[in-house]
């Protein structure tokens, strides 16, 4: 349990059986009345951000999350199968835990799974992944109406905008945080 003074950025807490991490915390001591903490908390499972105020008489349950390295094996409907890199056990996780990042997840990729005990809460992809382009239109010289970029379909099914000089079967580096092209590999 944590008191008001223990709240800080990065602390992981549980409210109403939902796990949040504190993104921003401001301690306020008004001239009249009791102190409070004005926070922005982010839901670990889907990234939703909420504003929440904590008073001095509230106690907050803290949570210790562990990071577990797992390798993505394959998908089966809405289930994604991962293998624990230490124990080699296979686990099925719901595709909702990864969100939009699923379009950058290829077989054999190592990811970090946030765990609360034995319960998986979220799947974090590496910041950059290398993926092969399977389909893109040829770039035309002088075609700057589209801003010098064109859509390209990746081997995982995702689509990113790439510069006009990038061709089919090119391996590119993609930033998984924003889904943007970084460079050719």
N, C-alpha and C positions, 0 to 999 in steps of 0.2 A: 504494500500500500504506500501511496505517496501523499504528502501534504501539499499545500499550496506552494510553499517555498521550494519544493523539489521539482516543480514543473520547469522544463527547459526544452529547447529545440532538440529534436531527435529522440525524445523519450517515447517509448511505445506503451500505450495504455489500452485498457478494455472498458468500454462504456456500453451498457445494454447488450452484452455478449457480442459486440462488434469491436474489432481491433483497429486502433488508429495510431498514427504517429504524429507527434506535434511538429508542425512545420514552422510556426511562428508563435512566440510567447512573449507577452508584455505584462509585467507585474505593475499594478497600479495601486497607489496608496492615496486615496482622496483625502482632502482636509477634514471632511465630515463623513462618517460611516466607516465600514470595514474595508480592508484591502481585498483585492480580487485580481485574477489573472485573465486577461483577454487573449484567447488563443485561436489559431487556425489549425485544425486537425484534418489529417488526410486518411481516408479509409485505405487500409493496406490491400484489401482484396480487389477494389476496382478504381482507386485513385480519386474518389469523390472528396472534395474539400468542403469543410463546414467551419463556421465561426461558432465558438463556444466560450462562455464565460464561467470560470470556476470561482466560488466564494471560499472564504477561509475555513468554514465549517465542513466542507466537502472533503472526503477522502477518495482518492482515485487509485484504482487497481493497476499496477504496472505489470507488464508482460515482458518476458525475455524470449525473443525470437532467435532461432538458430538458422544459419544458412547451410544448405546441403547441396553439394554439387551433384547434378544428375545429367545423364546423357539422354537425349531424345531418340527414341527408337522408331515409333510409327504412330499414326493416328487411326482410330477406328470409330467412325461416326463423330460424336461429340467428345469422345475420350481420347486423351493423349497418353501414350505409354512411355514411361521414363525408366532408366536403370540407375540405381544408386551406384556411384563410382567407388564407394568403399565396400559395401556389403554385396554388391551385384544383385540385389533384389529388384524385382520389377514392380512399379507402382503405376496405377492408372489415375490420371488427374483430369478434372473437367476442363474443357477448353476455355471456359470463362475466366479461369485463373490467369491466363496469359493475355486476354483481351485482343487488341488489334495487332499485337506483336506476332500473332500466329502466321501472318503472311510473310514473315522473315525467318521462320523456324524450319530448318531442313534436317533430315535424318542424320544422326551422328553428332549434332551440335550439343555442346555442353552448356547447361543453364544453371542458374542458382535458384533454388526453391526455398522460400521463406517458410519455416515450420514453427508452429506453436505446439510443442510436444511432438505428437505423431500426426497432427493435422496440418496439411499443406494450406497456406494462405494465398500465396502469390508466386508467380514464376517470373524471374528477371532474366531477360536475354542479355548476351554480351552487348556492349555499346556499339560495336561495329561487327558486321558479318559480311562475308564474301559470298556473293551469289552470282550465278551465271544467267545471262540474258537469253531467253529462248525465242522471243519474238519482239521485233521492233521494226518500224518503217525505216527505209533508207532516208538519211538526212539530205535535204536539197540545199545547194549553195544559195546563199542570199535569202533563205527563208528565215527572216528574223521577226516575222509577225507573231510567232509563238514564243518569242523571247529567247530563241536559240536553244530550245529544248524540245524533246519529244517523249511520249510515253513508251515505256519498255516493260514487257512482261517477264517476270523472273521465274526461275525454276520452281519456286515454292508457290507460284500462283499470284503473288503480289505484283503490283504495278507501281513503278517509280518514274519520275521524269529524269531524263538523262540528256547530256549535250548531243548535238547533231552528229558529231563524229563517232559516237559509240555504235557498234554494229552487233548483229546476232552472234551468239556464242562467245561474247566477251564476258570476262569475270570482272565484276565491279564490287566496290566496298560501299555498303549502305549503313547509314546511321539509324539504329533501331529506335532511338528516342523520338525522332521526328519523321522518319521514313524518307530521308533525302539521300540522293547520290552524293558520294564523297570523292571517289577517284576510281580510275581503272587499276586493276591489279596486274 
